[in-house]
Amino acid sequence: MSSIAWRFPEARARLLSLRQHGRDRIRAWARKRQGRDPAVTTLRPGRVYILPTGVGVVFGFMALAMLLGSMNYNNNLSFVLTFILVGIGFVAMHQCQRNLVGLELSFAGADPVFAGQSMRIRIAVTNHSRSARYGLRLYAPDTYSEIYDLQAGESRVFILPVATSRRGRTSLERFGVRTMFPFELFRSWAWLHMDISGLVYPTPADDVPQPPATMVAHGHRQHDARGEEDFAGLRKYHEGDSPRHVAWKAYARSGQLLSKLFAGADTSSQWFDFDELASYDVEQRLSILTRWIIDADRTLEDYGLRVPGAEFEPAHGEAHRHRCLESLALFGEEVA
């Protein structure tokens, strides 16, 4: 008994290893057969694979048993019912494969995330045919999208959530689209190998030292986020401007959003320097710098960043934040 209990986990592990090896061989064969897909790919009939589901296998055995019974008893009504069921099976197989043929798929981008968060990869699927497509789902290793229907001429963005664990570029080597419409007797799918990647920022540190002291510059520099001593005029509203600086009276008169400018105010900026965190290792330094950048961005403070090989002058805003965090995410990697 103990010998059987000892051998069973070993046999199970061997079966799982053989199963994974078989999957890897099939994936490698499909990758070699199809090659790298372009940014916009239309599924041809030769790209779509189809196999019966568990329900389909049971349905096939049931139809075979009914055929044998009909032949044994020579019952005409039983023959009619059997042939109707077989015809339904063939129609379901044809419709399941046809449900994917002609679909157009393209990579629609992925927003940057912090390491540990789930990256939402967007895949646009377009149905250019005159008939609707039903029960479509995208999938990748350990993840899948919601199931959607596409009407004739409709386009929809499918979301594939992909787990991230480290900073840098995260690539999705392969993903698939599948359907089991109609009746779930067959599973039809296609694999795609596109150039898909997204940016992963370093994880912000929780327990961080105090950032360097703020440097205050006095003068007449105009600043749209701080300083309210002298009103200097109006400018077009930009996304991210503080609501406190919106000229609401001017908006009521003209219907155009404008932001107030102030001059003669003190401006402040901070420098976040990689080399000043010498007591930490590389990844800890990047995490601390990430936290400082996030905190400064929330308060609309000007901040600059110095890392080996790159320097960003003090500024603020979404574009500046992305440039700084991107340099931290790709630190130590060769950028193409």
C-alpha positions as semicolon CSV with decimal commas, in nm:
position;residue;x (nm);y (nm);z (nm)
1;M;0,000;0,000;0,000
2;S;0,279;0,237;0,092
3;S;0,461;0,144;-0,232
4;I;0,153;0,240;-0,437
5;A;0,117;0,568;-0,246
6;W;0,483;0,641;-0,312
7;R;0,461;0,566;-0,684
8;F;0,135;0,750;-0,754
9;P;0,273;1,107;-0,713
10;E;0,573;1,007;-0,926
11;A;0,347;0,872;-1,200
12;R;0,126;1,177;-1,182
13;A;0,427;1,407;-1,213
14;R;0,549;1,208;-1,513
15;L;0,210;1,235;-1,684
16;L;0,201;1,610;-1,623
17;S;0,555;1,641;-1,761
18;L;0,462;1,446;-2,075
19;R;0,148;1,658;-2,119
20;Q;0,346;1,981;-2,089
21;H;0,610;1,849;-2,328
22;G;0,340;1,765;-2,581
23;R;0,190;2,113;-2,551
24;D;0,532;2,272;-2,599
25;R;0,592;2,064;-2,912
26;I;0,256;2,165;-3,056
27;R;0,319;2,533;-2,977
28;A;0,661;2,519;-3,138
29;W;0,513;2,353;-3,447
30;A;0,239;2,617;-3,475
31;R;0,493;2,897;-3,429
32;K;0,718;2,754;-3,701
33;R;0,423;2,694;-3,935
34;Q;0,266;3,040;-3,895
35;G;0,570;3,260;-3,830
36;R;0,548;3,611;-3,685
37;D;0,210;3,774;-3,745
38;P;0,184;4,134;-3,868
39;A;0,030;4,410;-3,655
40;V;-0,306;4,355;-3,829
41;T;-0,389;3,991;-3,898
42;T;-0,691;3,843;-4,075
43;L;-0,768;3,479;-3,997
44;R;-0,765;3,250;-4,300
45;P;-0,930;2,904;-4,300
46;G;-0,588;2,736;-4,277
47;R;-0,515;2,921;-3,951
48;V;-0,824;2,793;-3,771
49;Y;-0,808;2,459;-3,588
50;I;-1,106;2,259;-3,465
51;L;-1,160;1,959;-3,236
52;P;-1,466;1,810;-3,062
53;T;-1,531;1,901;-2,701
54;G;-1,617;1,647;-2,432
55;V;-1,983;1,706;-2,507
56;G;-1,911;1,654;-2,877
57;V;-1,739;1,321;-2,813
58;V;-2,038;1,198;-2,612
59;F;-2,269;1,323;-2,887
60;G;-2,069;1,128;-3,148
61;F;-2,080;0,803;-2,947
62;M;-2,453;0,848;-2,892
63;A;-2,513;0,895;-3,264
64;L;-2,304;0,583;-3,338
65;A;-2,500;0,380;-3,081
66;M;-2,828;0,497;-3,234
67;L;-2,703;0,400;-3,582
68;L;-2,609;0,050;-3,463
69;G;-2,947;0,012;-3,290
70;S;-3,130;0,128;-3,603
71;M;-2,943;-0,123;-3,816
72;N;-3,009;-0,403;-3,567
73;Y;-3,383;-0,341;-3,545
74;N;-3,423;-0,202;-3,899
75;N;-3,634;0,086;-3,764
76;N;-3,693;0,360;-4,020
77;L;-3,789;0,628;-3,768
78;S;-3,473;0,554;-3,573
79;F;-3,269;0,593;-3,893
80;V;-3,432;0,932;-3,959
81;L;-3,358;1,058;-3,608
82;T;-2,998;0,932;-3,627
83;F;-2,931;1,103;-3,960
84;I;-3,087;1,427;-3,832
85;L;-2,852;1,422;-3,532
86;V;-2,550;1,347;-3,752
87;G;-2,651;1,633;-3,983
88;I;-2,675;1,869;-3,686
89;G;-2,323;1,763;-3,585
90;F;-2,178;1,836;-3,928
91;V;-2,353;2,174;-3,946
92;A;-2,225;2,262;-3,597
93;M;-1,870;2,169;-3,701
94;H;-1,889;2,387;-4,013
95;Q;-2,041;2,685;-3,830
96;C;-1,791;2,663;-3,543
97;Q;-1,493;2,688;-3,780
98;R;-1,663;2,953;-3,993
99;N;-1,727;3,163;-3,680
100;L;-1,356;3,260;-3,670
101;V;-1,261;3,276;-4,037
102;G;-1,225;3,634;-4,164
103;L;-1,189;3,802;-3,824
104;E;-0,933;4,084;-3,812
105;L;-0,720;4,115;-3,498
106;S;-0,475;4,390;-3,404
107;F;-0,281;4,501;-3,097
108;A;-0,446;4,813;-2,949
109;G;-0,189;4,898;-2,681
110;A;-0,132;4,843;-2,310
111;D;-0,110;5,112;-2,041
112;P;0,200;5,105;-1,817
113;V;0,156;4,949;-1,474
114;F;0,369;4,902;-1,163
115;A;0,534;4,566;-1,100
116;G;0,288;4,333;-0,927
117;Q;-0,016;4,486;-1,093
118;S;-0,211;4,327;-1,377
119;M;-0,138;4,470;-1,720
120;R;-0,448;4,512;-1,939
121;I;-0,348;4,423;-2,294
122;R;-0,599;4,548;-2,551
123;I;-0,670;4,347;-2,866
124;A;-0,907;4,493;-3,125
125;V;-1,124;4,236;-3,306
126;T;-1,319;4,343;-3,614
127;N;-1,589;4,150;-3,799
128;H;-1,589;4,264;-4,162
129;S;-1,835;3,998;-4,278
130;R;-2,209;4,035;-4,326
131;S;-2,294;3,776;-4,060
132;A;-2,261;3,799;-3,684
133;R;-1,995;3,609;-3,487
134;Y;-2,092;3,460;-3,152
135;G;-1,919;3,346;-2,834
136;L;-1,571;3,487;-2,905
137;R;-1,305;3,479;-2,633
138;L;-0,935;3,564;-2,632
139;Y;-0,696;3,368;-2,414
140;A;-0,330;3,343;-2,323
141;P;-0,139;3,131;-2,069
142;D;-0,318;3,162;-1,731
143;T;-0,555;3,438;-1,850
144;Y;-0,858;3,496;-2,071
145;S;-1,096;3,773;-2,172
146;E;-1,471;3,808;-2,143
147;I;-1,693;3,639;-2,403
148;Y;-1,845;3,874;-2,662
149;D;-2,057;3,860;-2,976
150;L;-1,972;4,071;-3,280
151;Q;-2,243;4,188;-3,514
152;A;-2,177;4,240;-3,884
153;G;-1,925;4,521;-3,932
154;E;-1,871;4,564;-3,556
155;S;-1,535;4,612;-3,388
156;R;-1,466;4,556;-3,019
157;V;-1,161;4,579;-2,793
158;F;-1,097;4,265;-2,587
159;I;-0,898;4,296;-2,263
160;L;-0,640;4,034;-2,166
161;P;-0,517;4,084;-1,807
162;V;-0,156;3,969;-1,774
163;A;0,018;3,936;-1,437
164;T;0,350;4,119;-1,393
165;S;0,626;4,050;-1,142
166;R;0,927;4,258;-1,247
167;R;1,002;4,595;-1,404
168;G;1,092;4,641;-1,770
169;R;0,922;4,526;-2,086
170;T;0,662;4,250;-2,055
171;S;0,594;4,062;-2,377
172;L;0,305;3,841;-2,476
173;E;0,458;3,584;-2,708
174;R;0,131;3,419;-2,807
175;F;-0,243;3,452;-2,760
176;G;-0,543;3,282;-2,912
177;V;-0,904;3,338;-3,007
178;R;-1,158;3,060;-2,968
179;T;-1,529;2,982;-2,989
180;M;-1,760;2,689;-2,915
181;F;-2,062;2,824;-3,102
182;P;-2,301;2,660;-3,169
183;F;-2,408;2,391;-2,920
184;E;-2,054;2,358;-2,772
185;L;-2,001;2,034;-2,962
186;F;-1,674;2,160;-3,114
187;R;-1,398;2,397;-3,007
188;S;-1,248;2,613;-3,281
189;W;-0,938;2,826;-3,217
190;A;-0,652;3,015;-3,378
191;W;-0,309;3,110;-3,241
192;L;-0,146;3,446;-3,311
193;H;0,216;3,549;-3,258
194;M;0,230;3,930;-3,265
195;D;0,488;4,178;-3,140
196;I;0,304;4,268;-2,818
197;S;0,471;4,426;-2,517
198;G;0,397;4,671;-2,237
199;L;0,599;4,878;-1,992
200;V;0,618;4,784;-1,623
201;Y;0,737;5,050;-1,377
202;P;0,930;4,953;-1,061
203;T;0,721;4,878;-0,754
204;P;0,692;5,194;-0,536
205;A;0,865;5,143;-0,202
206;D;0,650;5,164;0,111
207;D;0,907;5,262;0,371
208;V;1,125;5,530;0,213
209;P;1,363;5,795;0,348
210;Q;1,276;6,161;0,321
211;P;1,338;6,305;-0,027
212;P;1,604;6,573;-0,070
213;A;1,523;6,923;0,049
214;T;1,316;7,136;-0,187
215;M;1,510;7,405;-0,371
216;V;1,321;7,739;-0,386
217;A;1,391;7,983;-0,666
218;H;1,275;8,348;-0,637
219;G;1,195;8,557;-0,939
220;H;0,934;8,623;-1,203
221;R;0,898;8,279;-1,353
222;Q;0,541;8,202;-1,455
223;H;0,403;7,882;-1,317
224;D;0,059;7,739;-1,382
225;A;0,034;7,528;-1,066
226;R;0,169;7,734;-0,778
227;G;0,218;8,099;-0,687
228;E;-0,073;8,333;-0,659
229;E;0,084;8,670;-0,577
230;D;0,040;8,843;-0,917
231;F;-0,217;8,756;-1,181
232;A;-0,042;8,736;-1,522
233;G;-0,322;8,642;-1,764
234;L;-0,511;8,349;-1,906
235;R;-0,417;8,053;-2,123
236;K;-0,594;7,750;-2,269
237;Y;-0,691;7,486;-2,019
238;H;-0,473;7,173;-2,022
239;E;-0,577;6,838;-1,881
240;G;-0,435;6,808;-1,530
241;D;-0,468;7,177;-1,440
242;S;-0,597;7,240;-1,090
243;P;-0,969;7,334;-1,076
244;R;-0,871;7,621;-0,843
245;H;-0,693;7,790;-1,134
246;V;-0,978;7,760;-1,386
247;A;-1,126;8,099;-1,484
248;W;-1,487;8,010;-1,418
249;K;-1,618;8,361;-1,483
250;A;-1,454;8,365;-1,826
251;Y;-1,600;8,020;-1,890
252;A;-1,949;8,146;-1,803
253;R;-1,909;8,431;-2,052
254;S;-1,746;8,253;-2,345
255;G;-1,800;7,882;-2,281
256;Q;-1,424;7,821;-2,323
257;L;-1,215;7,665;-2,048
258;L;-0,918;7,887;-1,954
259;S;-0,659;7,862;-1,676
260;K;-0,512;8,151;-1,479
261;L;-0,139;8,232;-1,491
262;F;0,045;8,391;-1,200
263;A;0,386;8,562;-1,202
264;G;0,625;8,688;-0,939
265;A;0,570;8,380;-0,726
266;D;0,829;8,161;-0,565
267;T;0,877;7,833;-0,749
268;S;1,021;7,517;-0,602
269;S;1,175;7,204;-0,748
270;Q;1,340;6,887;-0,630
271;W;1,617;6,670;-0,771
272;F;1,594;6,295;-0,722
273;D;1,941;6,150;-0,772
274;F;2,014;5,778;-0,810
275;D;2,372;5,819;-0,682
276;E;2,259;5,977;-0,354
277;L;2,102;5,645;-0,247
278;A;2,433;5,459;-0,232
279;S;2,339;5,268;0,083
280;Y;2,069;5,071;-0,103
281;D;2,092;4,814;-0,380
282;V;1,984;4,893;-0,737
283;E;1,626;4,769;-0,715
284;Q;1,569;4,941;-0,382
285;R;1,699;5,267;-0,525
286;L;1,462;5,241;-0,820
287;S;1,167;5,167;-0,589
288;I;1,249;5,466;-0,367
289;L;1,285;5,699;-0,666
290;T;0,952;5,570;-0,798
291;R;0,780;5,653;-0,468
292;W;0,932;6,003;-0,461
293;I;0,815;6,070;-0,817
294;I;0,460;5,954;-0,740
295;D;0,436;6,168;-0,426
296;A;0,576;6,478;-0,600
297;D;0,342;6,430;-0,895
298;R;0,038;6,416;-0,666
299;T;0,125;6,758;-0,517
300;L;0,215;6,909;-0,858
301;E;0,570;6,979;-0,740
302;D;0,844;7,030;-0,995
303;Y;1,100;6,751;-0,976
304;G;1,400;6,640;-1,175
305;L;1,560;6,298;-1,204
306;R;1,923;6,194;-1,240
307;V;2,013;5,836;-1,320
308;P;2,333;5,706;-1,480
309;G;2,310;5,792;-1,847
310;A;2,004;6,018;-1,828
311;E;1,893;6,344;-1,669
312;F;1,547;6,504;-1,672
313;E;1,514;6,873;-1,587
314;P;1,261;6,970;-1,317
315;A;0,904;6,978;-1,449
316;H;0,570;6,823;-1,369
317;G;0,279;6,669;-1,556
318;E;0,181;6,332;-1,701
319;A;0,438;6,332;-1,983
320;H;0,725;6,419;-1,747
321;R;0,611;6,155;-1,499
322;H;0,603;5,889;-1,772
323;R;0,950;5,980;-1,902
324;C;1,100;5,956;-1,553
325;L;0,928;5,629;-1,464
326;E;1,015;5,481;-1,803
327;S;1,384;5,552;-1,744
328;L;1,357;5,372;-1,410
329;A;1,169;5,079;-1,562
330;L;1,430;5,029;-1,834
331;F;1,731;5,103;-1,613
332;G;2,013;4,867;-1,702
333;E;1,841;4,743;-2,016
334;E;1,946;4,823;-2,369
335;V;1,678;5,042;-2,525
336;A;1,620;4,987;-2,895
